Amino acid sequence: MRHLSAEMLAAGSQQPDPITSAGNAQLGIAALVGIAVIVVLITRFKLHAFLALTLGTLALGATAAAPLDKAIASFTTGLGDTVSGVGVLIALGAILGKLLADSGGADQIVDTILARASKRSIPWAMALIAGIVGLPLFFEVGLVLLIPVVLLVAKRGNYSVMRVGIPALAGLSVMHGLVPPHPGPLVAIDAMNANLGVTLALGLVVGIPTLVVAGPLFGKVAARWVDTTPPEGVVPERATTELDRRPGFGSTLTTVLLPVVLMLAKALTDIVIDDPEDTVQRVMDVVGDPMIALLVAVLVAMFTLGRAAGFTKDRMSSTVAGSLGPIAGILLIVGAGGGFKQTLVDVGIGQMILDLSKDWSIPALLLGWLIAVCIRLATGSATVATVSAAGLVGPLTAGMSTTETALVVLAVGAGSLFFSHVNDAGFWLVKEYFGMNVGQTVKSWSVMETIISVVALVLLLLLSLVL
Protein backbone atom coordinates (compact mmCIF):
# COMPACT_ATOMS: atom_id res chain seq x y z
CA MET A 1 0.00 0.00 0.00
CA ARG A 2 1.35 3.38 -0.99
CA HIS A 3 1.70 6.08 1.60
CA LEU A 4 -0.48 9.10 1.02
CA SER A 5 0.93 10.99 -1.92
CA ALA A 6 0.42 14.63 -2.83
CA GLU A 7 -1.84 13.62 -5.74
CA MET A 8 -4.00 11.46 -3.48
CA LEU A 9 -4.29 14.22 -0.92
CA ALA A 10 -5.26 16.72 -3.57
CA ALA A 11 -7.90 14.40 -4.98
CA GLY A 12 -9.30 13.70 -1.54
CA SER A 13 -9.31 17.34 -0.52
CA GLN A 14 -12.14 18.28 -2.88
CA GLN A 15 -14.82 18.10 -0.22
CA PRO A 16 -17.85 20.35 0.36
CA ASP A 17 -17.52 23.33 2.64
CA PRO A 18 -17.85 22.27 6.31
CA ILE A 19 -20.95 23.22 8.28
CA THR A 20 -18.80 24.76 11.02
CA SER A 21 -15.86 27.12 11.16
CA ALA A 22 -14.13 25.28 14.00
CA GLY A 23 -10.37 24.81 13.80
CA ASN A 24 -8.55 21.52 13.61
CA ALA A 25 -7.98 21.30 17.37
CA GLN A 26 -11.68 21.77 18.12
CA LEU A 27 -12.64 19.31 15.39
CA GLY A 28 -10.24 16.73 16.81
CA ILE A 29 -11.76 17.17 20.25
CA ALA A 30 -15.25 16.92 18.72
CA ALA A 31 -14.42 13.61 17.07
CA LEU A 32 -13.05 12.24 20.34
CA VAL A 33 -16.10 13.49 22.26
CA GLY A 34 -18.49 11.91 19.75
CA ILE A 35 -16.73 8.55 19.89
CA ALA A 36 -16.40 8.74 23.69
CA VAL A 37 -20.14 9.39 24.08
CA ILE A 38 -20.89 6.36 21.91
CA VAL A 39 -18.45 4.19 23.87
CA VAL A 40 -19.72 5.26 27.30
CA LEU A 41 -23.39 4.90 26.38
CA ILE A 42 -22.85 1.39 25.00
CA THR A 43 -20.44 0.09 27.64
CA ARG A 44 -21.50 1.91 30.80
CA PHE A 45 -25.21 2.47 30.31
CA LYS A 46 -25.88 -0.51 28.00
CA LEU A 47 -27.76 1.73 25.59
CA HIS A 48 -28.67 0.30 22.21
CA ALA A 49 -26.03 1.10 19.60
CA PHE A 50 -28.58 2.94 17.41
CA LEU A 51 -29.41 5.40 20.18
CA ALA A 52 -25.77 5.68 21.21
CA LEU A 53 -24.71 6.54 17.65
CA THR A 54 -27.51 9.10 17.36
CA LEU A 55 -26.60 10.83 20.62
CA GLY A 56 -22.89 10.60 19.81
CA THR A 57 -23.56 12.39 16.53
CA LEU A 58 -25.37 15.21 18.33
CA ALA A 59 -22.48 15.49 20.80
CA LEU A 60 -20.07 15.61 17.88
CA GLY A 61 -21.99 18.41 16.21
CA ALA A 62 -22.38 20.42 19.41
CA THR A 63 -18.69 20.16 20.32
CA ALA A 64 -17.73 21.21 16.78
CA ALA A 65 -20.02 24.27 17.15
CA ALA A 66 -22.11 23.19 14.16
CA PRO A 67 -25.67 24.57 13.86
CA LEU A 68 -28.01 21.96 15.28
CA ASP A 69 -30.28 21.90 12.25
CA LYS A 70 -27.33 21.29 9.92
CA ALA A 71 -25.92 18.55 12.16
CA ILE A 72 -29.32 16.83 12.15
CA ALA A 73 -29.53 17.19 8.37
CA SER A 74 -26.08 15.63 7.98
CA PHE A 75 -27.06 12.73 10.22
CA THR A 76 -30.34 12.00 8.43
CA THR A 77 -28.70 12.33 5.02
CA GLY A 78 -25.96 9.89 5.97
CA LEU A 79 -28.48 7.50 7.50
CA GLY A 80 -30.62 7.54 4.38
CA ASP A 81 -27.71 7.16 1.99
CA THR A 82 -26.27 4.26 3.95
CA VAL A 83 -29.53 2.35 4.26
CA SER A 84 -30.29 2.91 0.58
CA GLY A 85 -26.82 1.66 -0.29
CA VAL A 86 -26.66 -1.47 1.82
CA GLY A 87 -30.14 -1.97 3.31
CA VAL A 88 -31.50 -3.92 0.35
CA LEU A 89 -28.40 -6.13 0.30
CA ILE A 90 -28.73 -6.92 4.00
CA ALA A 91 -32.42 -7.74 3.54
CA LEU A 92 -31.76 -10.04 0.58
CA GLY A 93 -28.96 -11.76 2.48
CA ALA A 94 -31.29 -12.32 5.42
CA ILE A 95 -33.95 -13.86 3.17
CA LEU A 96 -31.40 -16.20 1.59
CA GLY A 97 -30.11 -17.23 5.02
CA LYS A 98 -33.62 -17.91 6.31
CA LEU A 99 -34.48 -20.07 3.31
CA LEU A 100 -31.22 -21.95 3.79
CA ALA A 101 -31.96 -22.63 7.44
CA ASP A 102 -35.71 -23.39 7.31
CA SER A 103 -35.53 -25.65 4.27
CA GLY A 104 -32.91 -27.87 5.88
CA GLY A 105 -30.38 -26.89 3.21
CA ALA A 106 -27.81 -25.88 5.80
CA ASP A 107 -28.21 -29.22 7.55
CA GLN A 108 -27.77 -30.97 4.22
CA ILE A 109 -24.41 -29.26 3.69
CA VAL A 110 -23.33 -30.13 7.22
CA ASP A 111 -24.41 -33.76 7.09
CA THR A 112 -22.90 -34.43 3.67
CA ILE A 113 -19.48 -33.03 4.48
CA LEU A 114 -19.30 -34.72 7.88
CA ALA A 115 -20.29 -38.07 6.40
CA ARG A 116 -17.31 -37.91 4.05
CA ALA A 117 -14.73 -36.55 6.49
CA SER A 118 -12.21 -38.74 8.28
CA LYS A 119 -11.49 -38.34 11.97
CA ARG A 120 -8.31 -36.38 11.31
CA SER A 121 -10.02 -34.06 8.86
CA ILE A 122 -13.07 -33.28 11.02
CA PRO A 123 -11.70 -29.89 12.26
CA TRP A 124 -11.00 -28.89 8.66
CA ALA A 125 -14.47 -30.04 7.67
CA MET A 126 -15.99 -27.90 10.44
CA ALA A 127 -14.06 -24.86 9.17
CA LEU A 128 -15.30 -25.57 5.63
CA ILE A 129 -18.89 -25.99 6.79
CA ALA A 130 -18.81 -22.76 8.77
CA GLY A 131 -17.24 -20.88 5.88
CA ILE A 132 -19.89 -22.06 3.43
CA VAL A 133 -22.84 -21.65 5.77
CA GLY A 134 -21.46 -18.33 7.00
CA LEU A 135 -21.49 -16.73 3.55
CA PRO A 136 -25.19 -15.78 3.58
CA LEU A 137 -25.84 -15.95 7.35
CA PHE A 138 -25.24 -13.41 10.10
CA PHE A 139 -22.81 -14.60 12.76
CA GLU A 140 -25.40 -15.18 15.47
CA VAL A 141 -27.68 -17.16 13.14
CA GLY A 142 -24.79 -19.29 11.90
CA LEU A 143 -23.63 -19.90 15.45
CA VAL A 144 -27.03 -21.12 16.62
CA LEU A 145 -27.27 -23.28 13.51
CA LEU A 146 -23.87 -24.94 13.94
CA ILE A 147 -23.66 -25.32 17.74
CA PRO A 148 -25.70 -28.57 17.79
CA VAL A 149 -23.49 -30.01 15.05
CA VAL A 150 -20.29 -28.99 16.86
CA LEU A 151 -21.38 -30.59 20.13
CA LEU A 152 -22.71 -33.73 18.44
CA VAL A 153 -19.49 -34.23 16.48
CA ALA A 154 -17.43 -33.68 19.62
CA LYS A 155 -19.44 -36.25 21.54
CA ARG A 156 -19.58 -38.95 18.86
CA GLY A 157 -15.96 -38.60 17.80
CA ASN A 158 -14.66 -38.14 21.37
CA TYR A 159 -13.15 -34.78 20.41
CA SER A 160 -12.39 -31.83 22.60
CA VAL A 161 -15.17 -29.28 22.13
CA MET A 162 -12.50 -26.69 21.33
CA ARG A 163 -10.93 -28.92 18.67
CA VAL A 164 -14.06 -28.81 16.53
CA GLY A 165 -15.64 -25.65 17.93
CA ILE A 166 -12.82 -23.18 17.23
CA PRO A 167 -12.67 -23.99 13.48
CA ALA A 168 -16.43 -23.47 13.22
CA LEU A 169 -16.30 -20.17 15.11
CA ALA A 170 -13.37 -19.01 13.00
CA GLY A 171 -15.19 -19.81 9.77
CA LEU A 172 -18.22 -17.77 10.81
CA SER A 173 -16.14 -14.87 12.13
CA VAL A 174 -13.89 -14.58 9.06
CA MET A 175 -16.92 -14.47 6.77
CA HIS A 176 -18.58 -11.90 9.04
CA GLY A 177 -15.66 -9.50 9.13
CA LEU A 178 -14.01 -9.84 5.73
CA VAL A 179 -16.49 -11.02 3.12
CA PRO A 180 -19.49 -9.11 1.74
CA PRO A 181 -22.52 -9.25 1.73
CA HIS A 182 -22.16 -9.09 5.51
CA PRO A 183 -23.17 -5.67 6.92
CA GLY A 184 -19.74 -4.55 8.15
CA PRO A 185 -17.85 -4.98 4.87
CA LEU A 186 -20.81 -3.56 2.93
CA VAL A 187 -20.82 -0.38 5.02
CA ALA A 188 -17.07 0.07 4.61
CA ILE A 189 -17.35 -0.52 0.85
CA ASP A 190 -20.10 2.08 0.62
CA ALA A 191 -18.22 4.63 2.77
CA MET A 192 -15.02 4.34 0.72
CA ASN A 193 -16.65 3.87 -2.70
CA ALA A 194 -14.80 0.59 -3.08
CA ASN A 195 -15.47 -1.99 -5.77
CA LEU A 196 -17.50 -4.80 -4.21
CA GLY A 197 -16.31 -7.51 -6.59
CA VAL A 198 -12.64 -6.71 -6.06
CA THR A 199 -13.18 -6.48 -2.29
CA LEU A 200 -14.98 -9.82 -2.29
CA ALA A 201 -12.21 -11.48 -4.28
CA LEU A 202 -9.45 -10.10 -2.06
CA GLY A 203 -11.53 -10.90 1.03
CA LEU A 204 -11.56 -14.56 0.02
CA VAL A 205 -7.83 -14.49 -0.79
CA VAL A 206 -7.10 -13.15 2.70
CA GLY A 207 -9.89 -14.99 4.48
CA ILE A 208 -8.99 -18.56 3.51
CA PRO A 209 -5.42 -18.64 4.94
CA THR A 210 -6.62 -16.62 7.92
CA LEU A 211 -9.28 -19.25 8.57
CA VAL A 212 -6.68 -22.03 8.35
CA VAL A 213 -4.46 -20.39 10.98
CA ALA A 214 -7.21 -19.24 13.37
CA GLY A 215 -9.36 -22.34 12.90
CA PRO A 216 -7.90 -25.86 12.62
CA LEU A 217 -4.35 -24.85 13.61
CA PHE A 218 -5.25 -22.73 16.64
CA GLY A 219 -7.95 -25.25 17.54
CA LYS A 220 -5.18 -27.72 18.50
CA VAL A 221 -3.72 -25.17 20.91
CA ALA A 222 -7.09 -24.14 22.31
CA ALA A 223 -7.93 -27.78 23.00
CA ARG A 224 -4.87 -27.97 25.29
CA TRP A 225 -5.69 -24.70 27.03
CA VAL A 226 -9.40 -25.24 27.61
CA ASP A 227 -11.23 -28.38 28.67
CA THR A 228 -14.94 -27.77 28.94
CA THR A 229 -18.18 -29.73 29.11
CA PRO A 230 -21.25 -27.89 27.78
CA PRO A 231 -24.09 -27.86 30.33
CA GLU A 232 -27.23 -29.86 29.69
CA GLY A 233 -30.11 -27.90 28.22
CA VAL A 234 -27.99 -25.12 26.76
CA VAL A 235 -27.90 -26.63 23.28
CA PRO A 236 -30.65 -25.19 21.04
CA GLU A 237 -32.71 -27.38 18.79
CA ARG A 238 -31.13 -28.12 15.48
CA ALA A 239 -32.48 -26.09 12.57
CA THR A 240 -34.43 -28.70 10.64
CA THR A 241 -37.69 -28.55 8.77
CA GLU A 242 -40.74 -30.45 9.87
CA LEU A 243 -41.32 -31.40 6.24
CA ASP A 244 -40.54 -34.85 4.90
CA ARG A 245 -37.73 -33.87 2.54
CA ARG A 246 -34.97 -31.34 2.15
CA PRO A 247 -32.94 -29.99 -0.78
CA GLY A 248 -29.94 -31.86 -2.16
CA PHE A 249 -26.35 -31.03 -1.34
CA GLY A 250 -25.38 -29.96 -4.86
CA SER A 251 -28.32 -27.62 -5.38
CA THR A 252 -27.91 -26.11 -1.91
CA LEU A 253 -24.20 -25.45 -2.34
CA THR A 254 -24.78 -23.97 -5.80
CA THR A 255 -27.45 -21.64 -4.45
CA VAL A 256 -25.29 -20.41 -1.57
CA LEU A 257 -22.31 -19.73 -3.84
CA LEU A 258 -24.33 -18.23 -6.71
CA PRO A 259 -24.16 -14.56 -5.62
CA VAL A 260 -20.46 -14.87 -4.86
CA VAL A 261 -19.79 -16.37 -8.30
CA LEU A 262 -21.80 -13.65 -10.06
CA MET A 263 -20.02 -10.82 -8.25
CA LEU A 264 -16.61 -12.38 -8.86
CA ALA A 265 -17.46 -12.88 -12.52
CA LYS A 266 -18.28 -9.20 -12.84
CA ALA A 267 -14.97 -8.23 -11.23
CA LEU A 268 -13.00 -10.53 -13.54
CA THR A 269 -14.87 -9.24 -16.59
CA ASP A 270 -14.05 -5.66 -15.64
CA ILE A 271 -10.37 -6.57 -15.36
CA VAL A 272 -10.11 -8.69 -18.53
CA ILE A 273 -12.24 -6.62 -20.93
CA ASP A 274 -11.98 -3.16 -19.36
CA ASP A 275 -14.28 -1.57 -21.94
CA PRO A 276 -17.47 0.05 -20.59
CA GLU A 277 -19.02 -0.09 -24.08
CA ASP A 278 -18.43 -3.83 -24.53
CA THR A 279 -21.71 -5.79 -24.54
CA VAL A 280 -20.39 -8.64 -22.40
CA GLN A 281 -19.06 -6.25 -19.77
CA ARG A 282 -22.31 -4.27 -19.72
CA VAL A 283 -24.29 -7.46 -19.18
CA MET A 284 -21.97 -8.62 -16.42
CA ASP A 285 -22.10 -5.18 -14.79
CA VAL A 286 -25.83 -5.75 -14.36
CA VAL A 287 -25.78 -9.46 -13.51
CA GLY A 288 -22.85 -9.03 -11.11
CA ASP A 289 -24.29 -6.01 -9.36
CA PRO A 290 -24.61 -6.97 -5.67
CA MET A 291 -28.34 -6.31 -5.52
CA ILE A 292 -29.07 -8.26 -8.71
CA ALA A 293 -26.74 -11.12 -7.72
CA LEU A 294 -28.42 -11.53 -4.34
CA LEU A 295 -31.89 -11.07 -5.83
CA VAL A 296 -31.18 -13.81 -8.38
CA ALA A 297 -29.90 -16.07 -5.60
CA VAL A 298 -33.04 -15.48 -3.52
CA LEU A 299 -35.33 -16.25 -6.47
CA VAL A 300 -33.34 -19.38 -7.29
CA ALA A 301 -33.39 -20.40 -3.60
CA MET A 302 -37.18 -20.29 -3.56
CA PHE A 303 -37.11 -23.20 -6.00
CA THR A 304 -33.88 -25.05 -5.15
CA LEU A 305 -34.42 -24.77 -1.39
CA GLY A 306 -38.04 -23.85 -0.66
CA ARG A 307 -39.84 -25.88 -3.30
CA ALA A 308 -37.37 -28.73 -2.90
CA ALA A 309 -38.31 -28.90 0.78
CA GLY A 310 -42.00 -28.92 -0.10
CA PHE A 311 -42.79 -25.36 0.98
CA THR A 312 -46.28 -24.20 0.14
CA LYS A 313 -46.85 -20.64 -1.08
CA ASP A 314 -47.97 -19.63 2.41
CA ARG A 315 -44.92 -21.24 4.02
CA MET A 316 -42.63 -19.52 1.53
CA SER A 317 -44.25 -16.18 2.27
CA SER A 318 -43.99 -16.63 6.03
CA THR A 319 -40.32 -17.65 5.75
CA VAL A 320 -39.45 -14.54 3.77
CA ALA A 321 -41.45 -12.32 6.14
CA GLY A 322 -39.83 -13.95 9.17
CA SER A 323 -36.35 -13.20 7.86
CA LEU A 324 -36.85 -9.44 7.81
CA GLY A 325 -37.88 -8.74 11.40
CA PRO A 326 -34.59 -9.74 13.08
CA ILE A 327 -32.50 -7.46 10.83
CA ALA A 328 -34.35 -4.28 11.80
CA GLY A 329 -31.90 -3.57 14.61
CA ILE A 330 -28.93 -4.22 12.33
CA LEU A 331 -30.29 -1.82 9.70
CA LEU A 332 -30.81 0.88 12.32
CA ILE A 333 -27.26 0.49 13.67
CA VAL A 334 -25.78 0.49 10.19
CA GLY A 335 -27.86 3.51 9.22
CA ALA A 336 -26.97 5.46 12.35
CA GLY A 337 -23.32 4.60 11.76
CA GLY A 338 -23.66 6.08 8.30
CA GLY A 339 -25.21 9.20 9.83
CA PHE A 340 -22.33 9.52 12.27
CA LYS A 341 -19.87 9.12 9.42
CA GLN A 342 -21.58 11.79 7.31
CA THR A 343 -21.56 14.22 10.22
CA LEU A 344 -17.83 13.59 10.69
CA VAL A 345 -17.32 14.51 7.05
CA ASP A 346 -19.66 17.53 7.02
CA VAL A 347 -18.16 19.24 10.06
CA GLY A 348 -14.77 19.04 8.35
CA ILE A 349 -13.05 16.18 10.15
CA GLY A 350 -12.31 14.43 6.88
CA GLN A 351 -10.49 17.51 5.64
CA MET A 352 -8.74 17.83 9.01
CA ILE A 353 -7.41 14.28 8.69
CA LEU A 354 -6.19 15.06 5.19
CA ASP A 355 -4.44 18.21 6.40
CA LEU A 356 -2.75 16.44 9.29
CA SER A 357 -1.87 13.36 7.23
CA LYS A 358 0.49 15.34 5.00
CA ASP A 359 3.22 14.66 7.57
CA TRP A 360 2.18 11.10 8.42
CA SER A 361 4.27 8.12 7.43
CA ILE A 362 1.62 5.55 8.39
CA PRO A 363 -0.30 3.88 5.54
CA ALA A 364 -4.06 4.41 5.41
CA LEU A 365 -4.44 0.62 5.55
CA LEU A 366 -2.74 0.38 8.95
CA LEU A 367 -4.51 3.51 10.21
CA GLY A 368 -7.91 2.04 9.35
CA TRP A 369 -7.05 -1.17 11.19
CA LEU A 370 -5.84 0.69 14.30
CA ILE A 371 -8.93 2.91 14.50
CA ALA A 372 -11.23 -0.10 14.11
CA VAL A 373 -9.30 -1.98 16.81
CA CYS A 374 -9.67 0.89 19.29
CA ILE A 375 -13.41 1.26 18.71
CA ARG A 376 -13.91 -2.51 18.81
CA LEU A 377 -12.12 -2.78 22.16
CA ALA A 378 -14.15 0.10 23.56
CA THR A 379 -17.64 -0.74 22.30
CA GLY A 380 -17.51 -4.49 21.69
CA SER A 381 -19.41 -4.05 18.42
CA ALA A 382 -17.72 -5.07 15.18
CA THR A 383 -20.37 -3.17 13.21
CA VAL A 384 -19.92 0.07 15.18
CA ALA A 385 -16.15 -0.27 14.83
CA THR A 386 -16.43 -0.77 11.08
CA VAL A 387 -18.80 2.11 10.34
CA SER A 388 -16.91 4.55 12.59
CA ALA A 389 -13.46 3.63 11.27
CA ALA A 390 -14.68 3.66 7.68
CA GLY A 391 -16.03 7.16 8.18
CA LEU A 392 -12.77 8.42 9.63
CA VAL A 393 -10.41 6.93 7.03
CA GLY A 394 -12.77 7.18 4.08
CA PRO A 395 -11.37 10.55 2.91
CA LEU A 396 -7.87 9.07 2.79
CA THR A 397 -8.89 6.57 0.10
CA ALA A 398 -9.73 9.28 -2.44
CA GLY A 399 -7.33 8.94 -5.35
CA MET A 400 -6.32 5.39 -4.47
CA SER A 401 -6.58 2.58 -6.98
CA THR A 402 -9.44 0.09 -6.85
CA THR A 403 -7.21 -2.55 -5.29
CA GLU A 404 -5.75 -0.22 -2.66
CA THR A 405 -9.20 0.94 -1.60
CA ALA A 406 -10.39 -2.67 -1.29
CA LEU A 407 -7.40 -3.47 0.94
CA VAL A 408 -8.24 -0.55 3.25
CA VAL A 409 -11.84 -1.78 3.47
CA LEU A 410 -10.62 -5.23 4.48
CA ALA A 411 -8.17 -3.75 6.99
CA VAL A 412 -11.05 -1.96 8.71
CA GLY A 413 -13.02 -5.23 8.73
CA ALA A 414 -10.06 -7.11 10.19
CA GLY A 415 -9.58 -4.50 12.92
CA SER A 416 -13.26 -4.73 13.87
CA LEU A 417 -12.73 -8.38 14.93
CA PHE A 418 -9.84 -7.75 17.34
CA PHE A 419 -10.07 -9.30 20.85
CA SER A 420 -13.76 -9.75 21.59
CA HIS A 421 -14.25 -9.48 25.35
CA VAL A 422 -16.90 -8.86 28.01
CA ASN A 423 -18.57 -5.90 26.26
CA ASP A 424 -19.33 -8.02 23.17
CA ALA A 425 -22.59 -10.00 23.03
CA GLY A 426 -20.83 -12.67 20.98
CA PHE A 427 -18.42 -13.28 23.86
CA TRP A 428 -21.27 -14.26 26.18
CA LEU A 429 -23.04 -16.25 23.48
CA VAL A 430 -19.97 -18.45 22.95
CA LYS A 431 -19.30 -18.67 26.70
CA GLU A 432 -22.77 -19.97 27.51
CA TYR A 433 -23.10 -22.37 24.59
CA PHE A 434 -19.75 -24.02 25.30
CA GLY A 435 -20.11 -23.98 29.07
CA MET A 436 -16.92 -22.00 29.73
CA ASN A 437 -15.98 -19.51 32.41
CA VAL A 438 -14.76 -16.02 31.52
CA GLY A 439 -11.09 -16.98 31.63
CA GLN A 440 -11.59 -19.97 29.35
CA THR A 441 -13.59 -17.85 26.91
CA VAL A 442 -10.77 -15.30 26.75
CA LYS A 443 -8.15 -18.03 26.15
CA SER A 444 -10.19 -19.56 23.33
CA TRP A 445 -12.69 -17.22 21.69
CA SER A 446 -10.96 -13.88 22.40
CA VAL A 447 -7.55 -15.15 21.33
CA MET A 448 -9.05 -16.67 18.18
CA GLU A 449 -10.62 -13.33 17.23
CA THR A 450 -7.29 -11.59 17.78
CA ILE A 451 -5.49 -14.13 15.60
CA ILE A 452 -7.99 -13.52 12.81
CA SER A 453 -7.49 -9.77 13.05
CA VAL A 454 -3.69 -9.85 13.15
CA VAL A 455 -3.17 -12.57 10.52
CA ALA A 456 -5.55 -10.78 8.16
CA LEU A 457 -3.65 -7.51 8.68
CA VAL A 458 -0.30 -9.17 7.93
CA LEU A 459 -1.69 -10.72 4.74
CA LEU A 460 -3.19 -7.39 3.68
CA LEU A 461 0.12 -5.61 4.23
CA LEU A 462 1.87 -8.25 2.14
CA LEU A 463 -0.71 -7.89 -0.63
CA SER A 464 -0.27 -4.11 -0.56
CA LEU A 465 3.41 -4.59 -1.41
CA VAL A 466 2.76 -6.72 -4.49
CA LEU A 467 -0.51 -5.34 -5.90
N, C-alpha and C positions, 0 to 999 in steps of 0.2 A: 504494500500500500504506500502510495506516495505521501509525503508530507504535504501540508497545505501550501500550494504554490501561489504566486502573485496572481496568475490568471484565474485560479479557482476562487481566490478571495474576491477578485473583482466581479466574477460571475455571480458569486453568492451574495454580493453586497447590494444588488439591485432589489431592494425590498421596499415595500410601501412605507410612507412616513409613519413614525410611531405615534401612538395616541397619547403620549405623555412626553414632556420635555425633561424628564429626570436624567441625571448624568449616569455614567457607568457604575459608579460606586453605589448609588441608590438602587439602580436596576439589579445589581448583584445581590444586594441585601434583600430586595423584593423577591427575587427568585428563591433565595434561601428561606425567607419567611413563608412563601407559598408552599414549598416542599415540606418545611417543618410543620406547618399546620396540618398538612395531609398526613404526615407520619404520626404526629401526636394523636390526631383524631382517630386514626385506625388502630394504633397500638395501645394507647392509653384509655381511650373512651370507647373502643370497640365499635366505632361508627361505621356504617356501611361505606364502602369505597366510593360509591357514587356521590353520596352527600359530602364525604371528606374532600373529594376532588372539586366539587362545586364550591365549598366554603374556602378551600385552599386557593382557588382561582380568584375569589373576591378579595382574599387577604393579599394576594399578589398584586391585584390592581390597585388596592388602597395604598399599599406600601410604595408602589411606583408612582403614586399621585396621579393616576389615570382617572378621568371622569367616570363616574359609576355607570352611566348609561352606555358609554363606549366599551367599558370592560365587560358588561353584560352582553353587549352585541357581539363582541369578539368570542365570548364563551359559547353563545348560542350558534354562531356561525361555524365555529370549529366542531361543535357537537353535531350539527346537521351534516356538515361535509364528511365527517368521519363515519357516521352511521350510514350515509348514502354510499360511501365508498366501500365499506366492509360489512355493513349490516346484512345485505342480501346474501353475501358469501357465507357468513356465520349461520344464517337461517337455513340455507341449502345444505351446509355441512351437518347441521343438527338433524335435518330430515333424513339424510343418507345414513347417519349413525343410528337413528331410531329404527329405520327399516332393517338395518343390518342386525341390530340386537333382537328386535321383536320377531323377526322371521326365523331366527335360529341360524342365520348365516354365519354370525360370528362363532357360534358353537361348532358349526361345521368346519370352519377353518382350524379351530383349536383341536378338535377331535382327529381330523385327518393328519395334521402334522405330528401330533403326539403318537398316533398309532404307527407312524413310520420312523420315529426317532429311537435311536438306541439309548441305553442308559447313560453312556458318556456324553451323548449329544443333546440330552434333555435341556440343560441350561441354554444352549445355543438355540434350540427349538423354541424355548420360552421367549427369548429375545426376539426371534423372528415373528412369533405370533403377536407379541405386543407391538412390534413395529408395524405389522400389517393392519392389525385391528386399530392401532392408535392413529392411523392416517386420517380417518374421517371422524373419530370420536374425541370428545373432550377428555381431559385426563381423568377427572373424577368418574365419568361414565365408564371409561376403559378399565379403571381400577376395580370398580364394583363388578364389572363383567368378568375380569380375569382372576380375581381373588379366589373364587371357588376352585378354579382349575389349578392354580398355584398350590393351594393347600391339599387338594386331592392328589396331585402328582407327587408332592412331598411325602404324603402318607403312604401311597402305594409303592413308590420306589425307594422308600426309606432314605429320603434326602433331607438334608438340613433345609428348613424353610427359607433361609437366606440364600442357599445355593440356587434355588429355582425362582425365588421371589425377587431378588435384586435384578436379574436380567429382564424380568417382566416390567418392573418399575422403571428401569433404564430405558427400555424400548418406548414406553408411554411418554416419559419425560422428554426424551430427545425429540420425538415427533412434536410434542407440545411446544417446545421452545424454539425449534429450528426449522420446522417444515410447515409452510402454508398448505391448506387453508385454516390453520389454527389462528385464533384471534390475535395473539401477540405478534407473530410475524406479519400478519395482514396489516395491522395498525402501523408497524414500523415501515412496511413497504409503502403504504399510503402516505405517511408523513415525509418520507424521503424521496417520493416519486421513483421508486425502484422498479425494475422490471420483474414481474412476478415469476415468469418462467425461468429466468436466469437465477433468481434467488432460490427457487425450488430446486433447480438442478444442483447448485452449489450447496444448498442445505442437505441434500442427500449425500453428496460427496463428503461433506464434513460429518454428517450425522452417522453414517455407517461405521467408520472406524471409531468414532466416539462411543457408539453403542457397544462395540466389541470390548473396549477398554473398561468402560463403566459398568457393563453388564456381566457377561460370563467370566471375564478375568477378575474383576473386583469381587464378584460373587464368591469366588474361592476364598478370598481374604475375609470377607464379611462373615462367611460361614464359620471361620475360626474365632472371630471376635464375638459373635452373638449366637447364643443358643437359646431359642425361644420355642414355646409351645402355645399356639393360638388358643384362646379360651373357648369353651363350648358356647354355642349360641351366637357368636360374633360373626360367623360366616353368613353372608346374605344368600338368598336363593339364587341358583344359577339362572341366567337369562335364557330361558327356553320358551318356545311357543307351546300353547296347549293344543295346537293343531297336530294332525297325524303325520305330516311330512315337513321337510325343510329343504331349502335350496341346496344344489350340489356344490362341491368344493370349487370346481373350475369356474362356474358361473358367478359364484360369490367373490372369488378372488379377482376375476376380470372386472366385476362391477366396482369393487373397492379401488382398484388401480386405474380405472378408466379416466377420471379427471386428471390424475397425475400424468398419465401418458399423453393426454390431449395438450396439457399445458407445456410439457416438455417438448412435444412435437412442434408446437408454435415457436418455442425458443430456438430450437435447432433450425427450423425453417428460416427464421429471421437472420440467423448467423450464416447459413449456407447460401441463401438466395440474395438477401440484403437488397431487395428492390421493392419499394412500397407499391409500385404499379404492377408487379407480377401477379397473375391471377392466382397461382398456387399460394403465394404468401398472403394475399388478401383473404383467401378462404380460410387459411390456417389462423390468421389474426382474429377471425370471428370464432371459429371452432375452438381455438385454444384460449380464448378469453376466459378468465376465471369464472365469471358468472355463467357463461354458456357451458363451459366444461362441467361445472357442478350441476347445472340444470339438466344437462344430458344424462349425467350419471344418476340423478334422482329419478328421472323418467324411466331410464333403463332398469333401475333397481325396483321400481314398482312391478315390473314384470319378472325380472330374474330372481328377485327376493320375495316380494309380496305375493304375486300370483303363484310362484313356485311353492310357497308355503300354504297356499289355499286361502289367502286373504279374500274376504268379500269386499265389495265396494265400501260398505260401512266401516269394516275393520281397517281398510286402507286409509280412509278419511280420518278415522280416530287416531291412527298411528301418526299420521302427518301432523294433525292438530296437537297431539300430545308431545311432539318433539319441540314445539315452539315456545311453550310456557317456560320451561327451565332456562332458556337462554335470555330471558328478558333482563335479568340482573347483569349478565355478561354484556349485553348490548348497551345498557345504561353506563356501566363502568367504562367500556371502550369509548362510548360517546363523550362522557365527561372528561376522559383522558384527552380526547381530541380537542375539547373546549379549553382545557388547561394549556395544551400545547399551543393553540392558536393565540391565546392571551399572552403567552410567553413571547411569541413572535411579534404581536401587535404593539406591545409596550416597548419593544426595541431590544429585547434580550438577545435575539438572534443576531442582530447587528453588533451588539456589545461583544458577543462571543467571537464574531469575525474580527472585530477591532483588536481584541486582546490576543487572538490566536496568531497574529502576525509574527509574534516573537516566540511562539510555542515550537517545540521540537517533537511533540508527541503526536503520533498519527491519529486521525479522527477515529479509526477503527478501535484503537486501544482506549481512547477517551470515551467512546460510546459504551464499551464494555465496563469501564470503571464506574461511570455514572449509573448504569443499570445495576451493578453490584451493590453500590451504596444504597440505592432506593430499595432494592430487594431485601437487603439486610434490615433496613429500617421498617419497611411496611409489611414484609412477608408475602406480598402479592407480585407474582411474575408479570401479570398484566399491567398493573400500575407502574412497575419498574420499566416495562417496555415502552408504554406510551409516554411516560415522562422523559426517559432518556432519548427516545426518538425525537421528541419535540425540541430538546436542548441541542442535540447534535445535527438535527436535520439541516440547518443552514450551512453546515460545513461540507455537506455532500454536493452542494451546487457546483457544477463544473467538473465533477468526477465522471469517470467512465461508468458504463452500465455495470461492469463487473465490480469495480471498486465500491459503488454504492450498494450493491448486493452484499458484499463482504461486511460493510458497516452495519447493514440491517441484521445480518446473522450474528455479528459481534454483540449487538444490543440484546438479541434473543438469548445468546449464550450467557451474558452477564445476568440476565433476569432469572436464571436458574441457580445462581450461586448460593450455597449453604442455606437450604431451607431449615428453619428452626421453629421455636415455640410460637412465633407470631404468624405462622403459615398454617392455614387449615389443612393442607395436604400432609403436614407433619403429623398432626393428630389423627388423621384418617389412617395413615400407614401404621402408626403406633397401635391404634386400637385393633385394627384388622389382624395384625401379626402378633398381638399380645406382648408387646415389648414395653419396657420402662423408658423414661426419657433418655437416659444415658445410652441404652442400646439403640434407640432410634437415631440418636446423633451419630453413633459409630457406624451405622449402616446407611440409613436413608440420607442423612445430611451430608455425610462424606461422599456418597454416590452422586448427589446433586452437584457438589463442588468439583468432583472429578469431571463430570460432564461439561461444566462451565469452563474449566481450565483447559482440558484437552481440546475442546472446540476452539477456544481462543488460540491455542498454539497452532492448530491446523489452519485457522484463518490467517494468522500471521505468515505462515509458510506459503499459503496460496497467494497472499498479497505480494510476495517477492517474485513469484513466477508468472502471474497473470497480468 
